[in-house]
Amino acid sequence: MSTAAKISVRGLNKAFGDKKVLDGIDLDVMPGTAMVVIGGSGTGKSVLIKCILGLIEADSGSILIDGEDVLKATPARARALRSQIGMLFQNGALFDSLPVWENVAFGLLAQNKISRRDARAKAGEFLAQVGLAASVGELSPAELSGGMQKRVALARAIAGAPQIMFFDEPTTGLDPIMGAVIDGLIVDCVKRLGSTSIAITHDMASAQRIGDVAAMLYEGRIVWTGPAASLLDSDNEVVSQFTHGRREGPIQMALRR
């Protein structure tokens, strides 16, 4: 495995008005590694991945993908670097006006990588990879359960065979069993593609199922990194309080200030 990070973030800052959300974030994700970023609501987890994706403009710092800083690259080069990223949004973000098959093939169609004539059959192949029948492609998103919508969104995310995959709260709104099913599909898809992944979550069971490495985001900084399997055993007071859901501790003291 290469010793160079697939994604390297250094000194990343982002504020909204007077509120500083990211305060000098440093984070490395090695090739083929599944990283999970944990942290409380409003701590900047989504802002971090949206800055990497280019959906939010960072105030300062660097974001390197394969050693190239996308913040300093030309717009065309930045798009090319980010085009290798697949994204599973928190609520699926499916297009209600399009049938499922067209949702799955949307990126391929938009980039002219496939004809509409072939897209329906190809979408069926991706649906099969997430455990859905090709016939589901003819339905509308509104006809699907929450778990099925997550599967369709995952099928869309893997359709472009991305080298990097992002997962934003992948188990939100799902019952524990369906959450475990979705996590298993995520692991299978990431391994099959050989992708590098970042997932943000506050679900500790999910974090340990899908992550190799974990990082804790607190007060705008990464305060701990370690094996995801050790999340519940960390001797870091912030991590321990968060993962065990304790009311008392440094996080609660910060809220009182």
C-alpha positions as CSV (number, residue, x, y, z in Angstrom):
1,M,0.0,0.0,0.0
2,S,1.2,3.5,-0.8
3,T,2.6,5.5,2.1
4,A,1.2,8.7,0.6
5,A,-2.3,9.8,1.7
6,K,-5.1,9.6,-0.7
7,I,-6.7,12.6,1.0
8,S,-4.7,15.0,3.1
9,V,-6.2,18.0,4.9
10,R,-4.0,20.6,6.5
11,G,-4.9,23.7,8.5
12,L,-8.5,23.8,7.1
13,N,-10.5,26.7,8.4
14,K,-14.2,27.6,7.8
15,A,-16.3,30.1,9.6
16,F,-19.9,31.3,9.1
17,G,-20.0,34.9,10.3
18,D,-18.6,34.9,13.9
19,K,-19.0,31.1,14.3
20,K,-15.8,29.2,13.5
21,V,-16.8,25.7,12.6
22,L,-13.4,24.3,11.4
23,D,-10.4,25.6,13.2
24,G,-7.3,24.2,11.6
25,I,-8.3,20.7,10.7
26,D,-5.5,18.2,10.0
27,L,-6.5,14.8,8.7
28,D,-4.9,12.1,6.5
29,V,-6.8,9.2,4.9
30,M,-4.6,6.5,3.4
31,P,-5.4,4.7,0.2
32,G,-7.9,1.9,0.7
33,T,-8.7,3.0,4.2
34,A,-12.2,3.4,5.6
35,M,-12.2,6.5,7.9
36,V,-15.1,7.4,10.1
37,V,-15.3,10.9,11.6
38,I,-17.4,11.2,14.8
39,G,-18.6,14.2,16.7
40,G,-21.6,15.9,18.1
41,S,-24.3,17.6,16.1
42,G,-23.1,21.0,14.8
43,T,-19.4,20.2,15.2
44,G,-18.7,20.6,11.5
45,K,-18.6,17.0,10.3
46,S,-20.7,17.7,7.2
47,V,-18.9,21.0,6.6
48,L,-15.6,19.1,6.5
49,I,-16.7,16.7,3.7
50,K,-18.6,19.5,1.9
51,C,-15.3,21.5,1.8
52,I,-13.5,18.5,0.4
53,L,-16.3,18.1,-2.2
54,G,-16.2,21.8,-3.1
55,L,-19.8,22.3,-2.1
56,I,-18.6,24.8,0.5
57,E,-15.7,27.1,0.0
58,A,-13.0,26.8,2.7
59,D,-11.6,30.0,4.1
60,S,-8.0,28.8,4.2
61,G,-5.9,25.6,4.4
62,S,-5.2,22.9,1.9
63,I,-7.0,19.8,0.7
64,L,-4.8,17.4,-1.2
65,I,-6.2,14.6,-3.3
66,D,-3.5,12.3,-4.7
67,G,-1.0,15.0,-3.7
68,E,-2.7,17.9,-5.6
69,D,-4.2,20.8,-3.7
70,V,-7.7,21.2,-5.1
71,L,-8.0,24.7,-3.5
72,K,-5.1,25.9,-5.6
73,A,-5.9,23.9,-8.7
74,T,-7.6,25.4,-11.8
75,P,-11.4,24.9,-11.8
76,A,-11.1,22.3,-14.5
77,R,-8.4,20.4,-12.6
78,A,-10.3,20.6,-9.3
79,R,-13.4,19.2,-11.0
80,A,-11.3,16.3,-12.4
81,L,-9.8,15.5,-9.0
82,R,-13.2,15.6,-7.3
83,S,-14.9,13.6,-10.1
84,Q,-13.4,10.4,-8.6
85,I,-15.6,11.0,-5.5
86,G,-18.9,9.2,-5.0
87,M,-21.3,10.5,-2.3
88,L,-24.1,9.0,-0.3
89,F,-26.0,11.9,1.2
90,Q,-27.7,11.7,4.6
91,N,-31.3,11.6,3.3
92,G,-30.5,9.9,0.0
93,A,-31.1,13.1,-2.0
94,L,-33.0,11.2,-4.7
95,F,-34.8,13.1,-7.4
96,D,-38.5,12.6,-6.8
97,S,-39.3,13.5,-10.4
98,L,-37.2,10.7,-11.9
99,P,-37.7,6.9,-11.8
100,V,-35.2,4.9,-9.7
101,W,-33.2,3.7,-12.7
102,E,-32.6,7.2,-13.9
103,N,-31.6,8.3,-10.3
104,V,-29.0,5.5,-10.3
105,A,-27.7,6.4,-13.7
106,F,-27.9,10.1,-13.3
107,G,-24.2,10.8,-13.0
108,L,-23.3,8.6,-15.9
109,L,-26.0,10.2,-18.1
110,A,-24.9,13.8,-17.0
111,Q,-21.3,13.0,-18.0
112,N,-22.3,11.3,-21.3
113,K,-20.7,8.1,-20.1
114,I,-23.7,6.0,-21.1
115,S,-26.6,6.4,-23.5
116,R,-30.2,6.5,-22.2
117,R,-30.8,3.3,-24.3
118,D,-28.3,1.4,-22.1
119,A,-28.8,3.3,-18.8
120,R,-31.8,1.3,-17.6
121,A,-30.1,-2.1,-17.9
122,K,-26.9,-0.7,-16.4
123,A,-28.9,0.7,-13.4
124,G,-30.3,-2.7,-12.9
125,E,-26.8,-4.1,-12.5
126,F,-26.0,-1.5,-9.8
127,L,-29.3,-2.1,-8.0
128,A,-28.4,-5.9,-7.9
129,Q,-25.2,-5.0,-6.2
130,V,-27.1,-3.4,-3.3
131,G,-29.6,-6.2,-3.1
132,L,-32.5,-4.8,-5.1
133,A,-34.3,-6.3,-8.1
134,A,-34.0,-4.6,-11.5
135,S,-37.8,-4.1,-11.4
136,V,-37.3,-1.5,-8.6
137,G,-35.8,0.7,-11.2
138,E,-39.3,1.4,-12.7
139,L,-40.6,2.7,-9.4
140,S,-40.5,6.3,-8.1
141,P,-38.5,7.2,-5.0
142,A,-41.8,8.0,-3.2
143,E,-42.8,4.3,-3.5
144,L,-39.7,3.1,-1.6
145,S,-39.2,2.5,2.1
146,G,-36.4,4.4,3.9
147,G,-34.1,1.4,3.7
148,M,-34.7,0.9,0.0
149,Q,-34.1,4.6,-0.7
150,K,-30.7,4.3,1.1
151,R,-29.9,1.3,-1.1
152,V,-30.8,3.2,-4.3
153,A,-28.7,6.2,-3.1
154,L,-25.8,3.8,-2.6
155,A,-26.3,2.3,-6.0
156,R,-26.0,5.8,-7.5
157,A,-22.9,6.5,-5.4
158,I,-21.1,3.4,-6.8
159,A,-22.3,3.8,-10.4
160,G,-19.2,5.8,-11.4
161,A,-16.8,3.3,-9.8
162,P,-15.4,6.1,-7.6
163,Q,-11.9,5.9,-6.1
164,I,-13.2,7.8,-3.1
165,M,-16.5,7.5,-1.4
166,F,-18.2,9.7,1.2
167,F,-21.0,8.7,3.5
168,D,-23.0,11.3,5.4
169,E,-24.8,9.7,8.4
170,P,-25.6,6.5,6.4
171,T,-27.8,4.9,9.1
172,T,-29.9,8.0,10.0
173,G,-33.6,7.2,10.1
174,L,-33.1,3.5,9.9
175,D,-33.9,0.8,12.5
176,P,-31.0,-1.1,14.0
177,I,-31.4,-4.1,11.7
178,M,-31.7,-2.1,8.5
179,G,-28.8,0.1,9.7
180,A,-26.6,-3.0,10.0
181,V,-27.7,-4.1,6.5
182,I,-26.8,-0.8,4.9
183,D,-23.4,-0.8,6.7
184,G,-22.8,-4.3,5.4
185,L,-23.6,-3.2,1.8
186,I,-21.3,-0.1,2.3
187,V,-18.4,-2.3,3.4
188,D,-19.0,-4.8,0.5
189,C,-19.2,-2.0,-2.1
190,V,-16.1,-0.1,-0.8
191,K,-14.0,-3.3,-0.8
192,R,-15.2,-4.4,-4.2
193,L,-14.2,-1.1,-5.7
194,G,-11.0,-0.8,-3.7
195,S,-12.1,2.7,-2.7
196,T,-10.9,5.0,0.0
197,S,-13.8,6.2,2.1
198,I,-14.8,8.8,4.7
199,A,-18.0,8.4,6.7
200,I,-19.4,10.8,9.2
201,T,-21.6,9.5,11.9
202,H,-22.7,9.7,15.5
203,D,-23.8,6.0,15.5
204,M,-21.0,4.1,17.3
205,A,-22.2,0.7,16.2
206,S,-22.1,1.9,12.6
207,A,-18.7,3.5,13.0
208,Q,-17.2,0.3,14.2
209,R,-18.8,-1.8,11.5
210,I,-17.7,0.4,8.5
211,G,-14.5,2.0,9.8
212,D,-10.9,0.9,9.9
213,V,-9.8,4.2,11.5
214,A,-11.7,6.8,13.4
215,A,-11.2,10.5,14.1
216,M,-13.0,12.7,16.7
217,L,-14.0,16.2,15.7
218,Y,-14.4,18.6,18.7
219,E,-14.3,22.3,18.9
220,G,-13.3,22.6,15.2
221,R,-10.3,20.3,15.5
222,I,-9.4,16.6,15.2
223,V,-8.7,15.7,18.9
224,W,-8.1,12.0,18.5
225,T,-7.5,9.3,15.9
226,G,-7.2,5.6,16.3
227,P,-8.6,2.2,15.3
228,A,-12.4,2.3,14.9
229,A,-12.5,-0.9,16.9
230,S,-11.1,1.0,19.9
231,L,-13.7,3.8,19.9
232,L,-15.3,2.5,23.1
233,D,-12.0,1.9,24.8
234,S,-10.3,5.3,24.2
235,D,-8.6,7.0,27.2
236,N,-9.3,10.4,25.6
237,E,-11.9,12.0,27.9
238,V,-13.8,13.7,25.1
239,V,-14.0,10.5,23.0
240,S,-14.9,8.4,26.0
241,Q,-17.7,10.8,27.0
242,F,-19.1,11.0,23.5
243,T,-18.9,7.3,22.7
244,H,-20.6,6.2,25.9
245,G,-23.1,9.1,25.9
246,R,-22.3,10.4,29.4
247,R,-23.9,13.6,30.5
248,E,-20.9,14.7,32.5
249,G,-17.5,15.5,31.1
250,P,-15.5,18.0,29.1
251,I,-18.2,18.2,26.3
252,Q,-20.9,19.1,28.9
253,M,-18.6,21.6,30.6
254,A,-18.0,23.3,27.2
255,L,-21.8,23.5,26.7
256,R,-22.2,25.3,30.0
257,R,-19.7,28.0,29.2
